[in-house]
Amino acid sequence: MKIPFMNALLLLVLLIMLGACGKDDDNGSSNPPEEEWPSDSIRVLKDNLHYPWEILWGRDNFLWVTERDGRVTKLNPKTGEVAFITTINDVDSRGEGGLLGMVHHPDFLQNGYLYVVYNYSSSDGYREKLVRLTYNNSALVDPQVILDNIPASNIHNGSRLWITDEVHPRLFMTTGDASNQPSAQDVSSPSGKVLRFNLDGTIPADNPIAGSPVWSLGHRNPQGLVVAHDKMYASEHGPNIEDEVNIIEKGRNYGWPAVNGPCSGSEVDFCNANNVKEPIWSSGSSTVAVCGMDFYNNPRIAAWSNSLLMTTLKDETLYRHQLTADGSGIISTTTYFRGRWGRLRDVCVSPAGRVYICTSNGGNDDLIVEISAPE
């Protein structure tokens, strides 16, 4: 039976529309919905920054910021005024390298201890180290090296820091593969790992490998780290596909370079043989260049409760991953501010539920933006 021309045309249009609705986006999954945010709930807190890396809500209720060229700045979160600024002189910023992650000691208000990760030059070449500094009399003094001589590169240096909220807190550090992919599977190398230390730099007795700081392996370039629901979440750059959000577990392998994203096809044998932990989210068939993360659970923005907030560089977007009640998975993903400020490096949540985002565009044009609840 012949179909009339107009009916055939309508059928063709319908099939095209259905195909478009079912088509994956560049992330390998359906486009996460984009939500608008009212401008009167956004303000620029600080400008004229140069590649900020970490924005940390300090235990003194100031914002602490690292910039890749070595600057550490303490900002008043109400006014944006600089309360303290200094430069760590032996930082060597090359490509993606420089001054990276920072975290305060739980007793920072008493001892002034803070930990930083940065790249430096040595007789062995370009390297990375974890250092404890003391904030005293408006200066950072008394550097104590926790771990040095970590391989570094112009790319894939990590690195975020986290101190757990325990009776005996532990310090976690992420490292990238520093352009040496096989090192991520080499337990004798600190590269491509999540590392775990006591706060004095010694190795906890319950680490997976006696005398080794390695907590997990098989990481490409993890640049976000946060703890919630008694789980540690890390965001990690894929190559040109499969950026990931992972739950970090003791002694687990996360697959790189043999596995990208969830185990599939020829990767399954490696996953089964190496105790690979699959991501709870991945970007699919392309990369958005995931970066800093924080956990949101505050009534100020009630709709964001129990969510991971994650910045992206290539996608220039803030992602909100709504977690399951126990935090073991992601229910849905929503995006905000795509392309509004350019590349987004890190996100920080204050105890009052305000959200701070820093850009990574370079040229002294970078910003810290404060997001608050819609009026």
Rosetta blueprint (number, residue, H / E / L):
1 M L
2 K L
3 I L
4 P L
5 F H
6 M H
7 N H
8 A H
9 L H
10 L H
11 L H
12 L H
13 V H
14 L H
15 L H
16 I H
17 M H
18 L H
19 G H
20 A H
21 C H
22 G H
23 K L
24 D L
25 D L
26 D L
27 N L
28 G L
29 S L
30 S L
31 N L
32 P L
33 P L
34 E E
35 E E
36 E L
37 W L
38 P L
39 S H
40 D H
41 S H
42 I E
43 R E
44 V E
45 L E
46 K E
47 D E
48 N E
49 L E
50 H L
51 Y L
52 P E
53 W E
54 E E
55 I E
56 L E
57 W E
58 G L
59 R L
60 D L
61 N L
62 F L
63 L E
64 W E
65 V E
66 T E
67 E E
68 R L
69 D L
70 G L
71 R E
72 V E
73 T E
74 K E
75 L E
76 N L
77 P L
78 K L
79 T L
80 G L
81 E L
82 V E
83 A E
84 F E
85 I E
86 T E
87 T E
88 I L
89 N L
90 D L
91 V L
92 D L
93 S L
94 R L
95 G L
96 E L
97 G L
98 G L
99 L E
100 L E
101 G E
102 M E
103 V E
104 H E
105 H L
106 P L
107 D L
108 F H
109 L H
110 Q H
111 N H
112 G L
113 Y E
114 L E
115 Y E
116 V E
117 V E
118 Y E
119 N E
120 Y E
121 S E
122 S E
123 S L
124 D L
125 G E
126 Y E
127 R E
128 E E
129 K E
130 L E
131 V E
132 R E
133 L E
134 T E
135 Y E
136 N L
137 N L
138 S L
139 A L
140 L E
141 V E
142 D E
143 P E
144 Q E
145 V E
146 I E
147 L E
148 D E
149 N E
150 I E
151 P E
152 A L
153 S L
154 N L
155 I L
156 H L
157 N L
158 G L
159 S L
160 R L
161 L E
162 W E
163 I E
164 T L
165 D L
166 E L
167 V L
168 H L
169 P L
170 R E
171 L E
172 F E
173 M E
174 T E
175 T L
176 G L
177 D L
178 A L
179 S L
180 N L
181 Q H
182 P H
183 S H
184 A H
185 Q H
186 D L
187 V L
188 S L
189 S L
190 P L
191 S L
192 G L
193 K E
194 V E
195 L E
196 R E
197 F E
198 N E
199 L L
200 D L
201 G L
202 T L
203 I L
204 P L
205 A L
206 D L
207 N L
208 P L
209 I L
210 A L
211 G L
212 S L
213 P L
214 V E
215 W E
216 S E
217 L E
218 G L
219 H L
220 R L
221 N L
222 P E
223 Q E
224 G E
225 L E
226 V E
227 V E
228 A E
229 H L
230 D L
231 K E
232 M E
233 Y E
234 A E
235 S E
236 E E
237 H L
238 G L
239 P L
240 N L
241 I L
242 E L
243 D L
244 E E
245 V E
246 N E
247 I E
248 I E
249 E L
250 K L
251 G L
252 R L
253 N E
254 Y L
255 G L
256 W L
257 P L
258 A L
259 V L
260 N L
261 G L
262 P L
263 C L
264 S L
265 G L
266 S L
267 E H
268 V H
269 D H
270 F H
271 C H
272 N H
273 A H
274 N L
275 N L
276 V E
277 K L
278 E L
279 P L
280 I L
281 W E
282 S E
283 S L
284 G L
285 S L
286 S L
287 T L
288 V L
289 A L
290 V E
291 C E
292 G E
293 M E
294 D E
295 F E
296 Y E
297 N L
298 N L
299 P H
300 R H
301 I H
302 A H
303 A H
304 W H
305 S L
306 N L
307 S E
308 L E
309 L E
310 M E
311 T E
312 T E
313 L L
314 K L
315 D L
316 E L
317 T L
318 L E
319 Y E
320 R E
321 H E
322 Q E
323 L E
324 T L
325 A L
326 D L
327 G L
328 S L
329 G L
330 I E
331 I E
332 S E
333 T E
334 T E
335 T E
336 Y E
337 F L
338 R L
339 G L
340 R L
341 W L
342 G L
343 R L
344 L E
345 R E
346 D E
347 V E
348 C E
349 V E
350 S L
351 P L
352 A L
353 G L
354 R L
355 V E
356 Y E
357 I E
358 C E
359 T E
360 S L
361 N L
362 G L
363 G L
364 N L
365 D L
366 D E
367 L E
368 I E
369 V E
370 E E
371 I E
372 S L
373 A L
374 P L
375 E L
